[in-house]
Amino acid sequence: MRTHAACGCLAFLLLACSASADVLKLPRGVELHGTVRDATFLSKGVQTKFPRDEVSGLSLGKDGKDVIELLGEFSVEGKLVSVTFQSADGLKPVARKDLTAVTIEDKSTFKARKQEKSEDEMEAEEDESDLTPEQRDALAKNLTLYRTYITKVAELKKTEHEELKSKYMGQVKRVVDEALRLDRQIVQKRRRREQASRSGSSYRTTNSSGNRDRDYESEYERLCRTDGLEKDERALVEARKKGAKLKKTIHDKEREIRDRAEKREARVRFVGLKFKKAILEGNDNIPAEDKMTEKYEAALKVDGANTKKK
C-alpha cells in the first residue's frame, strides 16, 4: 500500500515538472519548476496571503515596487513577502529576497490539468467507421453545443467581472484619493512642525477671558494646538481600514465569480461527456437537439445566478 502511495506521489511530482509549471528564478540563473501554492503580499501596511487560484501574475520590480495580478483584471502594488512553492524537493516558502522573477503558468495547477483532461475527452475524435450517420451527426451537434456553451461561460464571467468593477471601482477611487490627500497633508504638517521646532519663533497669547494665560507660545506649540495633524492621522487610519474592508469585499465577490464560472464549466463538461457517451452507445440513446440544448442551458444556472446576456 505504501509503495503504491509513494509511486502515486512520485508520478504527481513528475507530472508537475514535465507539464506546464510555475517557475521561480533565483540569483545566478537558478530556476525552480513546480507550482506556487500561495503568495504573501504587503500593500499599504496590510499583509495578505493570496491562494494560487487567485493569482494570475507576479511582477518583481527592481525599484522595490512589486505587482500581484489577480483574476478578474485586478492588480495590487506593494511588496512580495514570500511564496509557498511545491516542487520535486517538496513544499517550502521562498522569501522575496531570494527571487529575481516569478512566472505563473495558467495550466500548472492540478485543477487546471484535470480540466484540460476533460476538454481532451470532449475534443477527441472518435473512430467513425462503426458509427451510424445518425450517431456522427449527433456527435457533431453535441460538440458544437459544447463549444458554444463553454464560450458562454467565459462571456458570463467577463460580464460579471465588468459589473463588479463598475459597482466598486468608484468607491475604490474615492477611498484611495482620500487616503492620498490625507497622507500628503500629514507630510506637510509634520514638515511645518519640524521647521517650527527649529525656528524658535513665538507669539504673545491670551486665554478666552482676555487674561494672559502665559506670555508667549512658540510657533511649534501653536501648530500643535491648531493644525489638526493628529485628527488627520486618525482619519488616515480610518481611511485605510475602509480601504482594507472594501478590498476584502471585492476579493470575496471576485472569488464568488470565479467559483460560479468553475461550476458552470464543470457542469457544461459533464453534460457534454454524458451526451457523448449516450450517443456512442447506439441510435436508441441519441438525444434530440432541443433536449441537448435544454440541458446545456440548465448547466449555466448556478445558485440562482442570472445567466441572461446583458
C-alpha positions as CSV (number, residue, x, y, z in Angstrom):
1,M,0.0,0.0,0.0
2,R,2.8,2.4,0.9
3,T,4.6,1.5,-2.3
4,H,1.5,2.5,-4.4
5,A,1.2,5.7,-2.4
6,A,4.9,6.6,-3.0
7,C,4.6,5.8,-6.7
8,G,1.5,8.0,-6.9
9,C,3.3,10.9,-5.2
10,L,6.3,10.4,-7.5
11,A,4.0,10.4,-10.5
12,F,2.4,13.6,-9.4
13,L,5.7,15.3,-9.0
14,L,7.0,14.1,-12.3
15,L,3.7,15.3,-13.9
16,A,4.2,18.7,-12.2
17,C,7.7,19.0,-13.6
18,S,7.1,17.7,-17.1
19,A,3.8,19.5,-17.7
20,S,3.4,23.3,-17.7
21,A,4.7,24.7,-14.4
22,D,5.3,27.9,-12.5
23,V,8.9,29.0,-12.4
24,L,10.9,30.7,-9.7
25,K,14.0,32.4,-10.9
26,L,16.7,32.6,-8.2
27,P,20.0,34.6,-8.3
28,R,22.8,33.3,-10.6
29,G,20.3,31.9,-13.1
30,V,19.0,29.1,-10.9
31,E,15.3,28.1,-11.7
32,L,12.8,26.1,-9.7
33,H,9.9,24.4,-11.6
34,G,6.7,23.5,-9.8
35,T,3.5,25.1,-8.5
36,V,3.1,28.3,-6.5
37,R,0.6,27.4,-3.7
38,D,0.2,30.9,-2.3
39,A,1.8,34.3,-2.3
40,T,2.1,36.6,0.7
41,F,1.9,40.3,-0.3
42,L,2.3,43.5,1.6
43,S,0.4,46.6,0.4
44,K,-0.2,49.9,2.2
45,G,0.6,48.3,5.5
46,V,-1.7,45.3,5.1
47,Q,-0.2,41.8,4.6
48,T,-2.4,39.4,2.7
49,K,-1.9,35.7,1.7
50,F,-3.4,35.0,-1.8
51,P,-4.0,31.4,-2.7
52,R,-2.6,30.2,-6.1
53,D,-6.1,30.0,-7.7
54,E,-6.5,33.8,-7.2
55,V,-3.1,34.8,-8.7
56,S,-2.6,35.3,-12.4
57,G,0.8,37.0,-12.4
58,L,3.6,38.4,-10.2
59,S,5.9,41.2,-11.4
60,L,9.0,41.9,-9.3
61,G,10.2,45.5,-9.6
62,K,13.9,46.4,-9.4
63,D,12.9,49.6,-7.5
64,G,11.2,47.6,-4.8
65,K,7.7,48.0,-6.1
66,D,6.2,44.6,-6.9
67,V,2.8,44.0,-8.5
68,I,0.5,41.0,-7.9
69,E,-2.1,40.4,-10.6
70,L,-5.4,38.8,-9.5
71,L,-8.0,37.1,-11.6
72,G,-10.6,39.5,-12.8
73,E,-8.1,42.0,-14.1
74,F,-7.4,43.4,-10.6
75,S,-3.8,44.2,-9.6
76,V,-2.2,45.3,-6.3
77,E,1.1,47.3,-6.0
78,G,3.3,46.7,-2.9
79,K,5.9,44.3,-1.8
80,L,6.0,40.5,-2.2
81,V,6.9,39.0,1.1
82,S,7.2,35.3,0.1
83,V,5.7,32.5,-2.0
84,T,5.0,28.9,-0.9
85,F,6.3,26.7,-3.6
86,Q,5.7,23.0,-4.4
87,S,8.5,21.3,-6.4
88,A,10.2,18.0,-6.6
89,D,12.0,18.9,-3.4
90,G,8.8,19.3,-1.5
91,L,6.7,22.2,-0.2
92,K,8.7,25.2,1.1
93,P,8.4,29.0,1.5
94,V,10.7,31.2,-0.6
95,A,11.4,34.8,0.5
96,R,11.3,37.8,-1.8
97,K,15.0,38.5,-1.3
98,D,15.8,35.1,-2.8
99,L,13.8,35.7,-6.0
100,T,14.6,37.6,-9.2
101,A,11.4,36.7,-11.1
102,V,8.2,34.6,-10.8
103,T,6.4,33.1,-13.8
104,I,2.8,32.0,-13.3
105,E,1.6,29.3,-15.7
106,D,-2.2,29.1,-16.0
107,K,-2.0,25.3,-16.7
108,S,0.2,24.4,-13.8
109,T,-2.4,23.6,-11.1
110,F,-3.9,20.1,-10.6
111,K,-7.3,21.6,-11.2
112,A,-6.2,23.0,-14.5
113,R,-4.7,19.7,-15.6
114,K,-7.9,17.9,-14.6
115,Q,-9.9,20.4,-16.6
116,E,-7.6,20.0,-19.6
117,K,-8.2,16.2,-19.5
118,S,-12.0,16.7,-19.6
119,E,-11.5,19.1,-22.6
120,D,-9.4,16.5,-24.3
121,E,-12.1,13.9,-23.8
122,M,-14.7,16.1,-25.4
123,E,-12.5,17.2,-28.3
124,A,-11.1,13.7,-29.0
125,E,-12.1,12.4,-32.5
126,E,-13.8,9.1,-32.5
127,D,-13.3,6.2,-34.9
128,E,-16.4,6.8,-37.0
129,S,-16.1,3.6,-39.1
130,D,-18.5,1.7,-36.7
131,L,-20.9,4.7,-36.2
132,T,-24.2,5.3,-37.9
133,P,-24.8,8.5,-39.8
134,E,-27.3,9.5,-37.0
135,Q,-24.5,9.0,-34.4
136,R,-22.0,11.0,-36.4
137,D,-24.5,13.8,-36.8
138,A,-25.4,13.8,-33.1
139,L,-21.7,13.8,-32.1
140,A,-21.1,16.9,-34.3
141,K,-24.2,18.7,-32.8
142,N,-23.1,17.9,-29.3
143,L,-19.6,19.1,-29.9
144,T,-20.9,22.4,-31.4
145,L,-23.2,22.9,-28.4
146,Y,-20.4,22.1,-26.0
147,R,-18.1,24.7,-27.6
148,T,-20.9,27.3,-27.7
149,Y,-21.7,26.9,-24.0
150,I,-18.1,26.9,-22.9
151,T,-17.8,30.2,-24.7
152,K,-21.0,31.4,-22.9
153,V,-19.4,30.5,-19.6
154,A,-16.4,32.8,-20.4
155,E,-18.8,35.6,-21.6
156,L,-20.8,35.4,-18.3
157,K,-17.6,35.5,-16.3
158,K,-16.4,38.6,-18.2
159,T,-19.8,40.3,-17.8
160,E,-19.8,39.6,-14.0
161,H,-16.3,41.0,-13.7
162,E,-17.3,44.2,-15.6
163,E,-20.3,44.6,-13.3
164,L,-18.1,44.1,-10.2
165,K,-15.6,46.7,-11.4
166,S,-18.4,49.1,-12.3
167,K,-20.0,48.7,-8.9
168,Y,-16.9,49.1,-6.8
169,M,-14.2,51.0,-8.7
170,G,-15.8,54.4,-8.0
171,Q,-15.7,53.6,-4.3
172,V,-12.1,52.4,-4.5
173,K,-11.0,55.6,-6.3
174,R,-12.7,57.8,-3.6
175,V,-11.1,55.9,-0.7
176,V,-7.6,55.9,-2.4
177,D,-7.9,59.6,-3.3
178,E,-8.9,60.4,0.3
179,A,-6.0,58.4,1.8
180,L,-3.5,60.1,-0.6
181,R,-4.9,63.5,0.2
182,L,-4.6,62.9,4.0
183,D,-1.1,61.4,3.5
184,R,0.1,64.5,1.7
185,Q,-1.5,66.7,4.2
186,I,0.1,64.9,7.1
187,V,3.5,65.0,5.5
188,Q,3.2,68.8,5.0
189,K,2.0,69.4,8.6
190,R,4.8,67.3,10.0
191,R,7.3,69.2,7.9
192,R,6.0,72.5,9.2
193,R,6.1,71.4,12.8
194,E,9.7,70.2,12.3
195,Q,10.7,73.6,10.8
196,A,8.9,75.5,13.5
197,S,10.7,73.4,16.2
198,R,14.0,74.7,14.8
199,S,13.0,78.3,14.2
200,G,12.3,79.4,17.8
201,S,9.5,81.8,16.7
202,S,7.0,82.7,19.4
203,Y,3.7,84.6,19.8
204,R,2.0,86.5,22.7
205,T,-1.1,84.6,23.8
206,T,-4.2,85.2,25.9
207,N,-6.8,82.9,27.2
208,S,-10.5,83.1,26.3
209,S,-11.3,85.6,29.1
210,G,-8.8,88.0,27.8
211,N,-6.3,87.5,30.7
212,R,-2.9,86.3,29.9
213,D,-2.6,82.6,30.5
214,R,1.0,82.7,29.5
215,D,3.2,85.4,28.0
216,Y,4.4,83.5,24.9
217,E,3.6,80.4,22.8
218,S,6.1,79.0,20.3
219,E,5.3,78.5,16.7
220,Y,5.7,74.8,17.2
221,E,3.2,74.9,20.2
222,R,0.8,76.9,18.1
223,L,0.9,74.4,15.3
224,C,0.4,71.5,17.7
225,R,-2.7,73.3,19.0
226,T,-4.2,74.4,15.7
227,D,-3.1,72.4,12.6
228,G,-5.2,69.3,13.2
229,L,-2.3,66.8,12.5
230,E,-3.5,64.2,15.0
231,K,-7.0,64.4,13.6
232,D,-5.7,63.8,10.1
233,E,-3.6,60.8,11.3
234,R,-6.7,59.3,12.9
235,A,-8.7,59.9,9.7
236,L,-5.9,58.2,7.6
237,V,-6.1,55.1,9.8
238,E,-9.9,55.0,9.3
239,A,-9.5,55.5,5.5
240,R,-7.0,52.6,5.4
241,K,-9.4,50.4,7.4
242,K,-12.2,51.3,5.0
243,G,-9.9,50.5,2.1
244,A,-9.0,47.2,3.6
245,K,-12.7,46.3,4.2
246,L,-13.5,47.3,0.6
247,K,-10.6,45.3,-0.7
248,K,-11.9,42.2,1.2
249,T,-15.4,42.8,-0.2
250,I,-14.1,42.9,-3.8
251,H,-11.9,40.0,-3.1
252,D,-14.8,37.9,-1.8
253,K,-17.0,38.9,-4.8
254,E,-14.3,38.0,-7.2
255,R,-14.0,34.6,-5.6
256,E,-17.7,34.1,-6.0
257,I,-17.5,35.0,-9.7
258,R,-14.6,32.6,-10.2
259,D,-16.3,29.8,-8.3
260,R,-19.5,30.2,-10.4
261,A,-17.5,30.1,-13.6
262,E,-15.7,26.9,-12.5
263,K,-19.0,25.3,-11.6
264,R,-20.6,26.3,-14.9
265,E,-17.6,24.9,-16.8
266,A,-17.7,21.6,-14.8
267,R,-21.5,21.3,-15.4
268,V,-21.1,22.0,-19.2
269,R,-18.4,19.4,-19.5
270,F,-20.5,16.9,-17.5
271,V,-23.4,17.4,-19.9
272,G,-21.2,17.2,-23.0
273,L,-19.5,13.9,-21.8
274,K,-22.8,12.4,-20.8
275,F,-24.4,13.1,-24.2
276,K,-21.3,11.9,-26.0
277,K,-21.3,8.6,-24.1
278,A,-25.0,8.1,-24.7
279,I,-24.6,8.8,-28.5
280,L,-21.7,6.3,-28.7
281,E,-23.9,3.6,-27.1
282,G,-26.2,3.5,-30.1
283,N,-29.0,5.0,-32.0
284,D,-31.6,4.2,-29.3
285,N,-29.8,6.6,-26.9
286,I,-29.3,9.6,-29.2
287,P,-30.9,12.6,-27.6
288,A,-32.8,15.2,-29.7
289,E,-31.0,18.5,-30.3
290,D,-33.6,20.6,-28.3
291,K,-33.1,18.2,-25.4
292,M,-29.3,18.7,-25.5
293,T,-29.8,22.5,-25.7
294,E,-32.1,22.4,-22.7
295,K,-29.5,20.5,-20.6
296,Y,-26.6,22.8,-21.7
297,E,-28.8,25.9,-20.9
298,A,-29.5,24.5,-17.4
299,A,-25.8,23.9,-16.8
300,L,-25.3,27.6,-16.8
301,K,-27.7,28.2,-14.0
302,V,-25.6,28.1,-10.8
303,D,-27.0,29.2,-7.4
304,G,-29.8,31.3,-9.0
305,A,-27.2,33.5,-10.8
306,N,-28.7,35.5,-13.7
307,T,-27.5,33.9,-17.0
308,K,-29.2,36.3,-19.4
309,K,-26.9,38.1,-21.7
310,K,-26.7,41.9,-21.0
